[in-house]
Amino acid sequence: KLKALPRQITVLFLAANPLTQAQLRLDEEARAIREQLRLSDFRDAIKFESRWAVRPSDILQAINECTPTIIHFSGHGASTGELVLQDVNGREKLVSIAAIAQTLKTASEDIRFLFLNSCFSRAQAESAVNFIEGAIGMTDTIGDDAARVFSAQFYSAIGFGKSVSIAFEQAKAALLLENIQEEETPELFLQEGAEEILKLLLKIKSKLME
């Protein structure tokens, strides 16, 4: 079982902010996540990789390069459920639920979790758990501040070895502590028995590093 675990837990942060959409402070979100991971107990066991101005063709390339444990997408989502990436001219390029599902199905076997920090991404997240242990998506629009606070606290909790379920609840609590009334927007999907998966990965990795 140890041989099947990734040598390092990698978070792959994919960001897209097309010129044709309202501009988001995605750099602040990435900075907040990186800082929270740096301050956590298991910081040496987690690697943070980022890719910017992501086009559809970049996704598989980034997955093959980084072999991530967690894929995090930050950016816009369409009301019909598609993710909004960019084309070669910096304009929006929609990616369907079926395309993301096929990508997860055929991509690195190390992927365990998908975090879609974009509006209307619930359906994408729900579809993803047919292929990986868990996913987070948004049931509605989510504001810039809410997206940053929620994701930063989620990864902070993961970095301290908390289960995915506890990390999710702590992230919702962080929104309330900041008086951001969007705690019902994120939704967590997990395969049966998957609640502890990242917690166990971190603890085993920590033991291997001793």
Phi and psi restraints in degrees (value plus and minus 20) as a CYANA .aco file:
   2 LEU   PHI     -83.1   -43.1
   2 LEU   PSI     -57.1   -17.1
   3 LYS   PHI     -85.3   -45.3
   3 LYS   PSI     -46.0    -6.0
   4 ALA   PHI    -100.2   -60.2
   4 ALA   PSI     -33.6     6.4
   5 LEU   PHI    -100.3   -60.3
   5 LEU   PSI     128.1   168.1
   6 PRO   PHI     -83.6   -43.6
   6 PRO   PSI     126.1   166.1
   7 ARG   PHI     -85.8   -45.8
   7 ARG   PSI     -45.9    -5.9
   8 GLN   PHI    -170.6  -130.6
   8 GLN   PSI     118.9   158.9
   9 ILE   PHI     -97.2   -57.2
   9 ILE   PSI     101.2   141.2
  10 THR   PHI    -134.1   -94.1
  10 THR   PSI     107.9   147.9
  11 VAL   PHI    -119.3   -79.3
  11 VAL   PSI      98.5   138.5
  12 LEU   PHI    -121.2   -81.2
  12 LEU   PSI      89.4   129.4
  13 PHE   PHI    -113.9   -73.9
  13 PHE   PSI      92.7   132.7
  14 LEU   PHI    -126.9   -86.9
  14 LEU   PSI     105.8   145.8
  15 ALA   PHI    -146.1  -106.1
  15 ALA   PSI     118.4   158.4
  16 ALA   PHI    -159.9  -119.9
  16 ALA   PSI     111.4   151.4
  17 ASN   PHI    -161.0  -121.0
  17 ASN   PSI      51.4    91.4
  18 PRO   PHI     -76.4   -36.4
  18 PRO   PSI     129.1   169.1
  19 LEU   PHI     -83.8   -43.8
  19 LEU   PSI     -43.8    -3.8
  20 THR   PHI    -105.1   -65.1
  20 THR   PSI     -20.0    20.0
  21 GLN   PHI    -134.8   -94.8
  21 GLN   PSI     143.7   183.7
  22 ALA   PHI     -78.6   -38.6
  22 ALA   PSI     115.6   155.6
  23 GLN   PHI     -99.4   -59.4
  23 GLN   PSI     108.0   148.0
  24 LEU   PHI    -123.3   -83.3
  24 LEU   PSI     135.4   175.4
  25 ARG   PHI    -112.4   -72.4
  25 ARG   PSI      43.5    83.5
  26 LEU   PHI     -87.9   -47.9
  26 LEU   PSI     -49.1    -9.1
  27 ASP   PHI     -84.1   -44.1
  27 ASP   PSI     -54.6   -14.6
  28 GLU   PHI     -88.9   -48.9
  28 GLU   PSI     -56.6   -16.6
  29 GLU   PHI     -84.7   -44.7
  29 GLU   PSI     -67.1   -27.1
  30 ALA   PHI     -80.6   -40.6
  30 ALA   PSI     -61.9   -21.9
  31 ARG   PHI     -81.7   -41.7
  31 ARG   PSI     -63.6   -23.6
  32 ALA   PHI     -84.4   -44.4
  32 ALA   PSI     -61.5   -21.5
  33 ILE   PHI     -84.2   -44.2
  33 ILE   PSI     -67.7   -27.7
  34 ARG   PHI     -78.6   -38.6
  34 ARG   PSI     -61.5   -21.5
  35 GLU   PHI     -86.7   -46.7
  35 GLU   PSI     -61.9   -21.9
  36 GLN   PHI     -86.0   -46.0
  36 GLN   PSI     -58.3   -18.3
  37 LEU   PHI     -85.6   -45.6
  37 LEU   PSI     -59.1   -19.1
  38 ARG   PHI     -82.6   -42.6
  38 ARG   PSI     -50.9   -10.9
  39 LEU   PHI    -110.5   -70.5
  39 LEU   PSI     -18.7    21.3
  40 SER   PHI    -111.4   -71.4
  40 SER   PSI     145.6   185.6
  41 ASP   PHI     -82.4   -42.4
  41 ASP   PSI     -58.7   -18.7
  42 PHE   PHI    -121.1   -81.1
  42 PHE   PSI      11.2    51.2
  43 ARG   PHI     -79.1   -39.1
  43 ARG   PSI     -52.2   -12.2
  44 ASP   PHI     -97.0   -57.0
  44 ASP   PSI     -31.3     8.7
  45 ALA   PHI    -120.0   -80.0
  45 ALA   PSI     -22.0    18.0
  46 ILE   PHI    -143.1  -103.1
  46 ILE   PSI     106.8   146.8
  47 LYS   PHI    -127.8   -87.8
  47 LYS   PSI     115.1   155.1
  48 PHE   PHI    -131.3   -91.3
  48 PHE   PSI      98.1   138.1
  49 GLU   PHI    -135.9   -95.9
  49 GLU   PSI     123.8   163.8
  50 SER   PHI    -152.8  -112.8
  50 SER   PSI     127.8   167.8
  51 ARG   PHI    -153.9  -113.9
  51 ARG   PSI     115.8   155.8
  52 TRP   PHI    -137.7   -97.7
  52 TRP   PSI     138.4   178.4
  53 ALA   PHI      30.3    70.3
  53 ALA   PSI      30.2    70.2
  54 VAL   PHI     -92.1   -52.1
  54 VAL   PSI     111.6   151.6
  55 ARG   PHI    -123.6   -83.6
  55 ARG   PSI     140.8   180.8
  56 PRO   PHI     -73.6   -33.6
  56 PRO   PSI     -58.3   -18.3
  57 SER   PHI     -89.6   -49.6
  57 SER   PSI     -35.3     4.7
  58 ASP   PHI     -99.9   -59.9
  58 ASP   PSI     -40.7    -0.7
  59 ILE   PHI     -84.8   -44.8
  59 ILE   PSI     -74.3   -34.3
  60 LEU   PHI     -84.8   -44.8
  60 LEU   PSI     -55.9   -15.9
  61 GLN   PHI     -80.1   -40.1
  61 GLN   PSI     -66.8   -26.8
  62 ALA   PHI     -85.2   -45.2
  62 ALA   PSI     -60.2   -20.2
  63 ILE   PHI     -83.4   -43.4
  63 ILE   PSI     -64.2   -24.2
  64 ASN   PHI     -86.9   -46.9
  64 ASN   PSI     -53.8   -13.8
  65 GLU   PHI     -92.1   -52.1
  65 GLU   PSI     -61.2   -21.2
  66 CYS   PHI    -122.3   -82.3
  66 CYS   PSI     -36.4     3.6
  67 THR   PHI      19.2    59.2
  67 THR   PSI      44.0    84.0
  68 PRO   PHI     -93.4   -53.4
  68 PRO   PSI     132.7   172.7
  69 THR   PHI    -107.5   -67.5
  69 THR   PSI     -58.3   -18.3
  70 ILE   PHI    -143.6  -103.6
  70 ILE   PSI     110.7   150.7
  71 ILE   PHI    -125.2   -85.2
  71 ILE   PSI     106.7   146.7
  72 HIS   PHI    -139.6   -99.6
  72 HIS   PSI     100.6   140.6
  73 PHE   PHI    -127.6   -87.6
  73 PHE   PSI     110.0   150.0
  74 SER   PHI    -146.0  -106.0
  74 SER   PSI     107.8   147.8
  75 GLY   PHI     140.2   180.2
  75 GLY   PSI    -169.7  -129.7
  76 HIS   PHI    -114.5   -74.5
  76 HIS   PSI     134.6   174.6
  77 GLY   PHI    -151.4  -111.4
  77 GLY   PSI     126.2   166.2
  78 ALA   PHI    -104.2   -64.2
  78 ALA   PSI     132.1   172.1
  79 SER   PHI     -84.0   -44.0
  79 SER   PSI     -38.5     1.5
  80 THR   PHI    -109.9   -69.9
  80 THR   PSI     -16.3    23.7
  81 GLY   PHI      84.7   124.7
  81 GLY   PSI     -31.4     8.6
  82 GLU   PHI     -95.9   -55.9
  82 GLU   PSI     132.6   172.6
  83 LEU   PHI    -104.6   -64.6
  83 LEU   PSI     126.5   166.5
  84 VAL   PHI    -124.3   -84.3
  84 VAL   PSI      85.1   125.1
  85 LEU   PHI    -122.4   -82.4
  85 LEU   PSI    -181.8  -141.8
  86 GLN   PHI    -142.5  -102.5
  86 GLN   PSI     133.7   173.7
  87 ASP   PHI    -120.4   -80.4
  87 ASP   PSI    -193.2  -153.2
  88 VAL   PHI     -86.0   -46.0
  88 VAL   PSI     -38.7     1.3
  89 ASN   PHI    -118.4   -78.4
  89 ASN   PSI     -12.7    27.3
  90 GLY   PHI      60.4   100.4
  90 GLY   PSI     -10.5    29.5
  91 ARG   PHI    -112.7   -72.7
  91 ARG   PSI     147.0   187.0
  92 GLU   PHI     -87.8   -47.8
  92 GLU   PSI     125.4   165.4
  93 LYS   PHI    -159.6  -119.6
  93 LYS   PSI      95.1   135.1
  94 LEU   PHI    -102.0   -62.0
  94 LEU   PSI     120.7   160.7
  95 VAL   PHI    -141.9  -101.9
  95 VAL   PSI     104.4   144.4
  96 SER   PHI     -98.6   -58.6
  96 SER   PSI     146.2   186.2
  97 ILE   PHI     -80.0   -40.0
  97 ILE   PSI     -63.0   -23.0
  98 ALA   PHI     -82.3   -42.3
  98 ALA   PSI     -57.3   -17.3
  99 ALA   PHI     -86.8   -46.8
  99 ALA   PSI     -63.1   -23.1
 100 ILE   PHI     -86.0   -46.0
 100 ILE   PSI     -61.2   -21.2
 101 ALA   PHI     -81.2   -41.2
 101 ALA   PSI     -64.2   -24.2
 102 GLN   PHI     -85.8   -45.8
 102 GLN   PSI     -56.3   -16.3
 103 THR   PHI     -82.2   -42.2
 103 THR   PSI     -66.7   -26.7
 104 LEU   PHI     -84.6   -44.6
 104 LEU   PSI     -56.4   -16.4
 105 LYS   PHI     -85.4   -45.4
 105 LYS   PSI     -55.7   -15.7
 106 THR   PHI    -125.1   -85.1
 106 THR   PSI     -24.3    15.7
 107 ALA   PHI    -107.1   -67.1
 107 ALA   PSI    -186.7  -146.7
 108 SER   PHI     -74.7   -34.7
 108 SER   PSI     115.9   155.9
 109 GLU   PHI     -92.3   -52.3
 109 GLU   PSI     -27.3    12.7
 110 ASP   PHI     -98.9   -58.9
 110 ASP   PSI     -35.2     4.8
 111 ILE   PHI     -87.7   -47.7
 111 ILE   PSI     105.0   145.0
 112 ARG   PHI    -138.2   -98.2
 112 ARG   PSI     -40.3    -0.3
 113 PHE   PHI    -171.0  -131.0
 113 PHE   PSI     124.3   164.3
 114 LEU   PHI    -145.0  -105.0
 114 LEU   PSI     106.4   146.4
 115 PHE   PHI    -137.3   -97.3
 115 PHE   PSI      90.8   130.8
 116 LEU   PHI    -124.6   -84.6
 116 LEU   PSI      78.5   118.5
 117 ASN   PHI    -115.6   -75.6
 117 ASN   PSI      44.9    84.9
 118 SER   PHI    -167.2  -127.2
 118 SER   PSI     135.2   175.2
 119 CYS   PHI     -81.5   -41.5
 119 CYS   PSI     124.3   164.3
 120 PHE   PHI      36.5    76.5
 120 PHE   PSI      15.4    55.4
 121 SER   PHI    -119.4   -79.4
 121 SER   PSI      -9.7    30.3
 122 ARG   PHI     -77.2   -37.2
 122 ARG   PSI     -66.8   -26.8
 123 ALA   PHI     -83.0   -43.0
 123 ALA   PSI     -57.5   -17.5
 124 GLN   PHI     -82.3   -42.3
 124 GLN   PSI     -63.6   -23.6
 125 ALA   PHI     -86.4   -46.4
 125 ALA   PSI     -62.8   -22.8
 126 GLU   PHI     -82.1   -42.1
 126 GLU   PSI     -59.8   -19.8
 127 SER   PHI     -86.6   -46.6
 127 SER   PSI     -53.9   -13.9
 128 ALA   PHI     -83.6   -43.6
 128 ALA   PSI     -51.1   -11.1
 129 VAL   PHI     -93.5   -53.5
 129 VAL   PSI     -19.1    20.9
 130 ASN   PHI     -93.5   -53.5
 130 ASN   PSI     -36.9     3.1
 131 PHE   PHI    -144.7  -104.7
 131 PHE   PSI     -43.8    -3.8
 132 ILE   PHI    -151.8  -111.8
 132 ILE   PSI     147.8   187.8
 133 GLU   PHI     -86.7   -46.7
 133 GLU   PSI     -53.5   -13.5
 134 GLY   PHI    -179.5  -139.5
 134 GLY   PSI     144.0   184.0
 135 ALA   PHI    -180.0  -140.0
 135 ALA   PSI     132.9   172.9
 136 ILE   PHI    -139.9   -99.9
 136 ILE   PSI     114.7   154.7
 137 GLY   PHI    -158.0  -118.0
 137 GLY   PSI     151.4   191.4
 138 MET   PHI    -130.6   -90.6
 138 MET   PSI     111.9   151.9
 139 THR   PHI     -98.5   -58.5
 139 THR   PSI     -35.5     4.5
 140 ASP   PHI    -172.2  -132.2
 140 ASP   PSI    -183.3  -143.3
 141 THR   PHI     -89.6   -49.6
 141 THR   PSI     132.9   172.9
 142 ILE   PHI    -155.6  -115.6
 142 ILE   PSI     115.2   155.2
 143 GLY   PHI     -95.8   -55.8
 143 GLY   PSI     142.2   182.2
 144 ASP   PHI     -77.2   -37.2
 144 ASP   PSI     -68.6   -28.6
 145 ASP   PHI     -85.5   -45.5
 145 ASP   PSI     -61.7   -21.7
 146 ALA   PHI     -82.2   -42.2
 146 ALA   PSI     -63.1   -23.1
 147 ALA   PHI     -81.6   -41.6
 147 ALA   PSI     -61.4   -21.4
 148 ARG   PHI     -88.7   -48.7
 148 ARG   PSI     -69.1   -29.1
 149 VAL   PHI     -83.8   -43.8
 149 VAL   PSI     -65.2   -25.2
 150 PHE   PHI     -82.2   -42.2
 150 PHE   PSI     -69.3   -29.3
 151 SER   PHI     -88.0   -48.0
 151 SER   PSI     -59.3   -19.3
 152 ALA   PHI     -81.4   -41.4
 152 ALA   PSI     -63.8   -23.8
 153 GLN   PHI     -91.0   -51.0
 153 GLN   PSI     -55.0   -15.0
 154 PHE   PHI     -78.8   -38.8
 154 PHE   PSI     -68.5   -28.5
 155 TYR   PHI     -92.8   -52.8
 155 TYR   PSI     -49.6    -9.6
 156 SER   PHI     -79.5   -39.5
 156 SER   PSI     -67.4   -27.4
 157 ALA   PHI     -84.3   -44.3
 157 ALA   PSI     -61.8   -21.8
 158 ILE   PHI     -79.9   -39.9
 158 ILE   PSI     -60.8   -20.8
 159 GLY   PHI     -86.3   -46.3
 159 GLY   PSI     -39.9     0.1
 160 PHE   PHI    -116.7   -76.7
 160 PHE   PSI      -8.7    31.3
 161 GLY   PHI      62.8   102.8
 161 GLY   PSI      -4.1    35.9
 162 LYS   PHI     -95.5   -55.5
 162 LYS   PSI     136.3   176.3
 163 SER   PHI     -88.8   -48.8
 163 SER   PSI     143.5   183.5
 164 VAL   PHI     -80.6   -40.6
 164 VAL   PSI     -61.4   -21.4
 165 SER   PHI     -82.9   -42.9
 165 SER   PSI     -63.6   -23.6
 166 ILE   PHI     -88.0   -48.0
 166 ILE   PSI     -61.2   -21.2
 167 ALA   PHI     -79.1   -39.1
 167 ALA   PSI     -60.5   -20.5
 168 PHE   PHI     -83.6   -43.6
 168 PHE   PSI     -65.3   -25.3
 169 GLU   PHI     -87.9   -47.9
 169 GLU   PSI     -57.6   -17.6
 170 GLN   PHI     -84.2   -44.2
 170 GLN   PSI     -57.8   -17.8
 171 ALA   PHI     -85.4   -45.4
 171 ALA   PSI     -58.1   -18.1
 172 LYS   PHI     -85.9   -45.9
 172 LYS   PSI     -59.8   -19.8
 173 ALA   PHI     -83.3   -43.3
 173 ALA   PSI     -57.0   -17.0
 174 ALA   PHI     -81.3   -41.3
 174 ALA   PSI     -56.7   -16.7
 175 LEU   PHI     -82.2   -42.2
 175 LEU   PSI     -64.4   -24.4
 176 LEU   PHI     -86.3   -46.3
 176 LEU   PSI     -57.7   -17.7
 177 LEU   PHI     -82.9   -42.9
 177 LEU   PSI     -50.5   -10.5
 178 GLU   PHI    -109.8   -69.8
 178 GLU   PSI     -14.0    26.0
 179 ASN   PHI      39.3    79.3
 179 ASN   PSI      17.8    57.8
 180 ILE   PHI    -123.8   -83.8
 180 ILE   PSI      88.8   128.8
 181 GLN   PHI    -105.5   -65.5
 181 GLN   PSI      38.8    78.8
 182 GLU   PHI    -150.7  -110.7
 182 GLU   PSI       4.8    44.8
 183 GLU   PHI     -88.8   -48.8
 183 GLU   PSI     -37.7     2.3
 184 GLU   PHI    -110.2   -70.2
 184 GLU   PSI     -23.6    16.4
 185 THR   PHI     -93.9   -53.9
 185 THR   PSI     -64.7   -24.7
 186 PRO   PHI     -92.1   -52.1
 186 PRO   PSI     125.7   165.7
 187 GLU   PHI    -155.1  -115.1
 187 GLU   PSI     116.9   156.9
 188 LEU   PHI    -125.1   -85.1
 188 LEU   PSI     113.3   153.3
 189 PHE   PHI    -140.9  -100.9
 189 PHE   PSI     111.1   151.1
 190 LEU   PHI    -155.6  -115.6
 190 LEU   PSI     121.3   161.3
 191 GLN   PHI     -88.7   -48.7
 191 GLN   PSI     136.7   176.7
 192 GLU   PHI     -79.9   -39.9
 192 GLU   PSI     109.6   149.6
 193 GLY   PHI      61.8   101.8
 193 GLY   PSI     -10.1    29.9
 194 ALA   PHI    -116.9   -76.9
 194 ALA   PSI     -20.9    19.1
 195 GLU   PHI     -76.2   -36.2
 195 GLU   PSI     -54.6   -14.6
 196 GLU   PHI    -118.6   -78.6
 196 GLU   PSI     -16.3    23.7
 197 ILE   PHI     -79.2   -39.2
 197 ILE   PSI     -69.2   -29.2
 198 LEU   PHI     -92.5   -52.5
 198 LEU   PSI     -53.0   -13.0
 199 LYS   PHI     -79.6   -39.6
 199 LYS   PSI     -65.2   -25.2
 200 LEU   PHI     -87.4   -47.4
 200 LEU   PSI     -60.5   -20.5
 201 LEU   PHI     -78.7   -38.7
 201 LEU   PSI     -64.3   -24.3
 202 LEU   PHI     -85.0   -45.0
 202 LEU   PSI     -63.8   -23.8
 203 LYS   PHI     -87.0   -47.0
 203 LYS   PSI     -60.6   -20.6
 204 ILE   PHI     -87.0   -47.0
 204 ILE   PSI     -62.0   -22.0
 205 LYS   PHI     -80.5   -40.5
 205 LYS   PSI     -60.4   -20.4
 206 SER   PHI     -81.4   -41.4
 206 SER   PSI     -61.7   -21.7
 207 LYS   PHI     -84.4   -44.4
 207 LYS   PSI     -59.1   -19.1
 208 LEU   PHI     -85.8   -45.8
 208 LEU   PSI     -47.8    -7.8
 209 MET   PHI    -103.8   -63.8
 209 MET   PSI     -33.1     6.9
